[in-house]
């Protein structure tokens, strides 16, 4: 799978999770403390060191792993989010 497509898919999935969690989700995995939307609904990540980046600036593998880890810990909620995205 092409890296641009994977990044787009990861960003859309993370955005759906953050939106469903009313603008902020605690990640706590793979170098990311949390993800949030600002007042303009732009998506950002807070790294464990406290710095804030856009998902496009993140290491794709770490971002995917953080999303997968969150999914594994919240499977029922994640399935509801996916259902709403379809």
VOTORKE-584924 format. One record per residue: x, y, z of N, C-alpha, C, CB in turn; residue number from 1. Coordinates in pm, 1 decimal. Each point is the difference from the previous one (the first is absolute). Last residue first. Glycine has a CB too. Example, Ala and Ser with C-alpha at 12.3 -4.5 7.8 and 13.67 -1.06 7.14 Angstrom:
<atoms>
<atom <1285.0,-225.0,708.0>,<82.0,119.0,6.0>,<-77.0,109.0,73.0>,<118.4,-62.8,-214.5>,2>
<atom <-89.4,-509.2,207.5>,<-89.0,119.0,0.0>,<90.0,120.0,0.0>,<-189.2,-117.3,124.6>,1>
</atoms>
This chain:
<atoms>
<atom <-1895.9,475.6,762.0>,<-40.1,-67.2,-124.4>,<-119.2,67.1,-64.3>,<87.0,-212.8,90.8>,86>
<atom <105.6,333.8,340.7>,<78.4,52.1,-111.8>,<-49.0,-55.5,-133.4>,<196.7,22.1,152.6>,85>
<atom <-377.7,-170.5,264.8>,<-46.2,136.1,-28.6>,<73.0,59.4,-120.0>,<-53.5,30.2,242.6>,84>
<atom <186.9,-452.8,-81.8>,<-135.0,-8.7,-54.0>,<-54.7,136.1,-38.6>,<-37.2,-201.5,138.5>,83>
<atom <449.5,179.7,84.4>,<11.9,-46.0,-137.2>,<-136.5,-11.2,-67.4>,<207.9,-122.7,63.2>,82>
<atom <-201.7,227.1,392.7>,<54.8,111.3,-78.1>,<10.2,-39.9,-146.3>,<128.5,82.4,200.3>,81>
<atom <-252.9,-414.3,101.3>,<-108.8,97.1,-15.7>,<45.6,118.7,-85.0>,<-95.0,-69.7,222.9>,80>
<atom <416.8,-249.6,-103.0>,<-92.2,-55.6,-99.3>,<-118.6,92.3,-24.5>,<69.0,-229.4,69.4>,79>
<atom <236.8,343.4,271.9>,<61.3,16.1,-131.0>,<-91.9,-53.5,-109.4>,<227.6,-17.7,104.6>,78>
<atom <-350.1,-50.8,341.7>,<-18.0,139.6,-35.9>,<55.6,25.7,-140.0>,<12.6,66.1,243.2>,77>
<atom <55.2,-493.5,-64.7>,<-142.8,23.1,-23.4>,<-26.4,143.6,-43.8>,<-54.0,-175.2,170.1>,76>
<atom <508.5,56.1,-54.4>,<-51.4,-64.5,-121.3>,<-148.0,28.2,-26.2>,<169.0,-176.8,35.7>,75>
<atom <237.2,348.6,253.6>,<-137.0,53.0,-3.9>,<-76.3,-58.4,-119.1>,<77.8,213.4,111.2>,74>
<atom <382.2,-324.1,-17.7>,<-46.0,25.7,135.9>,<-146.4,44.0,6.4>,<233.3,61.0,57.3>,73>
<atom <-11.4,-136.3,-476.5>,<-0.5,-126.5,74.7>,<-53.4,17.3,141.8>,<194.2,-75.7,-136.6>,72>
<atom <-136.3,463.7,-134.5>,<-107.5,-86.9,-51.1>,<-9.8,-129.2,81.5>,<33.6,95.8,-230.6>,71>
<atom <326.1,190.1,316.1>,<-124.7,57.8,52.2>,<-118.4,-87.1,-42.1>,<99.3,233.6,-8.5>,70>
<atom <311.0,-353.6,-171.7>,<0.6,-27.2,144.1>,<-128.1,53.5,63.5>,<252.7,9.9,4.2>,69>
<atom <-178.4,85.1,-458.1>,<-31.2,-142.0,19.5>,<-6.6,-34.9,148.2>,<111.2,-53.2,-218.2>,68>
<atom <26.4,488.8,104.3>,<-141.7,-18.5,-34.0>,<-41.5,-145.4,24.3>,<14.8,185.3,-172.4>,67>
<atom <437.5,-83.8,223.5>,<-77.0,64.9,107.1>,<-149.8,-16.8,-24.1>,<185.6,166.9,33.9>,66>
<atom <108.6,-320.3,-369.4>,<7.3,-84.8,119.6>,<-79.3,58.5,116.0>,<224.3,-78.0,-74.2>,65>
<atom <-181.8,331.9,-323.4>,<-85.3,-116.7,-20.9>,<-1.4,-89.5,124.2>,<49.2,9.6,-246.7>,64>
<atom <244.1,352.1,258.9>,<-138.6,46.9,-0.3>,<-96.1,-117.3,-18.0>,<74.4,221.9,-93.3>,63>
<atom <386.7,-305.5,58.5>,<-37.1,28.3,138.7>,<-145.3,44.0,9.5>,<236.9,63.7,49.7>,62>
<atom <-63.2,-130.5,-481.1>,<-7.2,-128.1,72.2>,<-41.4,21.6,145.0>,<177.0,-94.6,-150.6>,61>
<atom <-97.9,480.1,-118.8>,<-120.2,-72.5,-40.0>,<-15.4,-130.8,77.2>,<18.7,102.5,-226.8>,60>
<atom <206.5,350.2,403.5>,<50.6,-121.1,-62.3>,<-121.2,-89.3,-27.1>,<228.6,16.7,118.2>,59>
<atom <-326.5,504.7,-95.4>,<29.9,-116.8,82.8>,<64.0,-110.1,-83.2>,<-191.5,57.8,150.9>,58>
<atom <9.9,366.1,-311.1>,<138.2,10.2,45.1>,<43.5,-122.6,79.9>,<-25.4,247.6,3.9>,57>
<atom <-423.3,-189.6,-163.9>,<86.7,-11.7,-117.3>,<148.4,7.6,37.2>,<-182.0,101.9,-138.0>,56>
<atom <-165.2,-27.9,462.1>,<18.4,-141.9,-31.7>,<92.4,-22.6,-119.7>,<-226.8,-41.6,92.3>,55>
<atom <312.4,475.0,197.0>,<-112.7,-46.9,-80.2>,<21.2,-149.1,-27.0>,<-34.3,230.7,-107.6>,54>
<atom <229.9,0.2,559.7>,<25.1,-14.0,-143.1>,<-130.4,-33.9,-71.3>,<237.7,-74.9,44.1>,53>
<atom <4.7,244.3,467.5>,<-122.3,-19.4,-78.2>,<36.5,-1.0,-147.9>,<-141.9,112.6,178.5>,52>
<atom <412.7,-226.3,326.2>,<-7.9,76.5,-124.7>,<-126.3,-37.7,-76.1>,<251.5,13.3,-11.6>,51>
<atom <-103.4,-224.3,427.5>,<-78.8,122.1,13.0>,<-10.9,82.9,-126.2>,<68.3,0.5,232.2>,50>
<atom <135.2,-450.2,-148.8>,<88.7,106.5,48.1>,<-70.5,135.2,13.0>,<188.9,-121.3,-106.3>,49>
<atom <-409.5,-270.9,-68.4>,<33.4,-22.9,140.5>,<90.3,108.3,58.1>,<-23.6,-242.6,-42.8>,48>
<atom <-285.9,386.8,-365.6>,<95.8,-107.5,22.6>,<29.6,-12.0,149.1>,<100.5,36.8,-228.7>,47>
<atom <-539.7,137.9,-51.5>,<94.8,43.0,102.7>,<89.9,-119.9,26.2>,<-163.0,169.9,106.8>,46>
<atom <-152.5,-16.4,-554.1>,<48.0,-100.7,93.5>,<92.4,65.9,100.7>,<-20.0,-180.9,-174.8>,45>
<atom <-414.7,355.1,-175.6>,<137.6,7.6,49.6>,<28.9,-117.5,92.0>,<-4.3,250.7,-18.0>,44>
<atom <-387.9,-22.5,-368.5>,<46.4,-111.9,80.9>,<147.4,16.7,37.2>,<-168.5,-148.9,-111.9>,43>
<atom <-257.4,508.8,2.9>,<124.3,-53.6,-55.2>,<53.8,-103.6,97.8>,<51.5,217.3,-123.9>,42>
<atom <-454.4,76.1,164.1>,<-12.4,-142.3,-30.0>,<120.8,-55.4,-75.2>,<-245.9,31.0,-5.3>,41>
<atom <187.4,410.5,210.8>,<-28.4,-4.2,-143.3>,<-13.0,-144.1,-49.4>,<123.0,216.9,-28.8>,40>
<atom <-10.9,-117.7,483.5>,<-126.2,70.5,-25.8>,<-41.8,-2.2,-146.6>,<53.3,144.8,192.4>,39>
<atom <269.6,-541.6,-63.2>,<-6.1,135.8,53.3>,<-134.8,63.4,-35.5>,<252.1,22.7,-19.5>,38>
<atom <-121.8,-557.8,109.6>,<-40.2,98.9,-100.6>,<1.9,136.8,65.2>,<-143.5,-168.8,-124.4>,37>
<atom <441.6,-300.0,260.7>,<-110.9,92.1,23.9>,<-28.2,84.8,-123.1>,<58.3,5.1,242.9>,36>
<atom <242.1,-451.0,22.1>,<-35.3,65.5,-125.7>,<-119.1,89.6,29.4>,<86.6,-194.2,-143.7>,35>
<atom <343.8,-38.3,464.4>,<-141.3,18.5,-35.7>,<-12.0,59.8,-138.9>,<-59.2,30.2,241.7>,34>
<atom <471.9,-216.7,-58.6>,<-79.3,11.4,122.5>,<-148.6,11.3,-32.9>,<194.2,110.4,115.5>,33>
<atom <233.2,-347.9,-390.3>,<-105.9,100.4,-6.3>,<-82.9,-1.1,127.7>,<-7.1,-23.2,-249.6>,32>
<atom <374.3,-287.6,132.6>,<52.6,135.9,-4.6>,<-103.3,110.5,-1.9>,<187.6,-96.4,-115.2>,31>
<atom <-290.2,-382.4,144.5>,<85.7,19.7,-116.7>,<44.9,145.3,-17.8>,<-117.3,-190.9,-106.1>,30>
<atom <-285.7,152.3,434.5>,<75.1,-109.7,-60.2>,<85.2,48.8,-115.6>,<-179.6,-158.4,68.1>,29>
<atom <-169.8,401.7,199.2>,<92.4,-59.3,94.7>,<82.2,-115.5,-54.1>,<-156.6,69.7,171.0>,28>
<atom <-280.2,224.7,-281.0>,<60.6,-113.7,-67.7>,<94.9,-73.3,94.6>,<-20.3,119.2,-221.0>,27>
<atom <-438.2,217.1,253.6>,<127.3,-34.9,62.7>,<54.1,-123.4,-70.8>,<-70.6,98.0,225.4>,26>
<atom <-270.1,290.0,-426.6>,<14.6,-140.3,39.0>,<139.8,-21.1,58.1>,<-164.3,-74.0,-179.9>,25>
<atom <-227.5,486.5,12.8>,<129.1,-37.1,59.3>,<-1.1,-146.7,38.1>,<32.4,234.0,85.7>,24>
<atom <-410.5,0.5,-297.8>,<109.7,92.5,-24.1>,<134.0,-34.8,61.0>,<-172.2,164.0,-13.1>,23>
<atom <-257.2,-424.4,40.5>,<-31.1,140.9,26.8>,<122.8,90.3,-0.3>,<-192.5,-78.2,133.0>,22>
<atom <154.4,-395.5,-260.4>,<36.3,21.0,140.7>,<-12.7,147.8,38.0>,<156.9,-197.3,-11.4>,21>
<atom <-237.3,58.3,-433.4>,<-91.3,-80.3,81.3>,<24.9,18.7,149.8>,<-11.3,-165.9,-186.3>,20>
<atom <305.9,374.2,-116.4>,<-132.7,61.0,-10.5>,<-100.5,-75.8,86.9>,<53.1,78.1,-234.2>,19>
<atom <377.1,-258.7,197.8>,<2.8,125.2,76.8>,<-136.8,67.3,-2.5>,<244.3,28.6,-53.6>,18>
<atom <-189.7,-413.9,-212.2>,<8.2,-33.8,142.3>,<-7.4,126.2,84.8>,<137.4,-203.6,-54.3>,17>
<atom <-117.0,258.3,-409.6>,<-130.1,-56.9,38.3>,<-1.6,-35.1,148.7>,<-29.9,-90.6,-233.5>,16>
<atom <436.3,237.4,48.5>,<-95.8,110.4,6.0>,<-138.3,-50.0,42.4>,<129.7,120.8,-178.9>,15>
<atom <205.1,-440.6,100.0>,<27.2,74.6,123.4>,<-98.2,115.9,15.6>,<243.4,-63.2,-15.0>,14>
<atom <-267.0,-178.3,-384.1>,<-40.0,-84.8,111.7>,<18.9,72.4,132.1>,<60.5,-202.8,-132.6>,13>
<atom <91.8,415.1,-257.4>,<-146.5,-5.8,1.4>,<-51.6,-83.7,116.8>,<-0.5,26.3,-249.0>,12>
<atom <466.5,-8.6,180.5>,<-49.7,131.4,41.2>,<-152.4,-0.9,7.5>,<200.6,110.4,-105.0>,11>
<atom <12.7,-496.0,-61.8>,<27.9,16.1,142.7>,<-56.0,132.2,51.4>,<207.4,-139.6,-24.8>,10>
<atom <-235.0,55.3,-439.1>,<-88.0,-91.4,72.5>,<19.3,15.9,151.2>,<7.6,-162.2,-193.9>,9>
<atom <282.2,397.8,-89.3>,<-135.1,54.9,-11.2>,<-99.3,-84.2,79.8>,<56.2,91.6,-227.4>,8>
<atom <381.8,-253.4,194.8>,<-5.2,119.4,84.5>,<-139.4,60.4,-2.3>,<243.0,43.5,-43.7>,7>
<atom <-162.7,-406.7,-241.2>,<2.4,-44.0,140.2>,<-9.9,119.5,94.2>,<138.4,-199.6,-64.7>,6>
<atom <-95.1,286.7,-395.4>,<-132.5,-54.3,30.1>,<-7.7,-43.1,146.2>,<-24.7,-76.0,-239.0>,5>
<atom <440.1,216.5,83.1>,<-91.9,114.1,0.7>,<-141.3,-45.9,35.8>,<141.5,116.9,-173.2>,4>
<atom <196.8,-446.7,111.5>,<13.5,73.5,126.5>,<-94.1,120.2,9.2>,<237.4,-73.5,8.0>,3>
<atom <-345.3,-387.5,-289.4>,<80.3,120.4,-14.4>,<-4.5,85.8,127.4>,<-44.0,-4.6,-247.7>,2>
<atom <-1.8,-539.0,212.8>,<-85.9,117.9,0.0>,<90.5,124.0,0.0>,<-188.2,-124.1,124.3>,1>
</atoms>
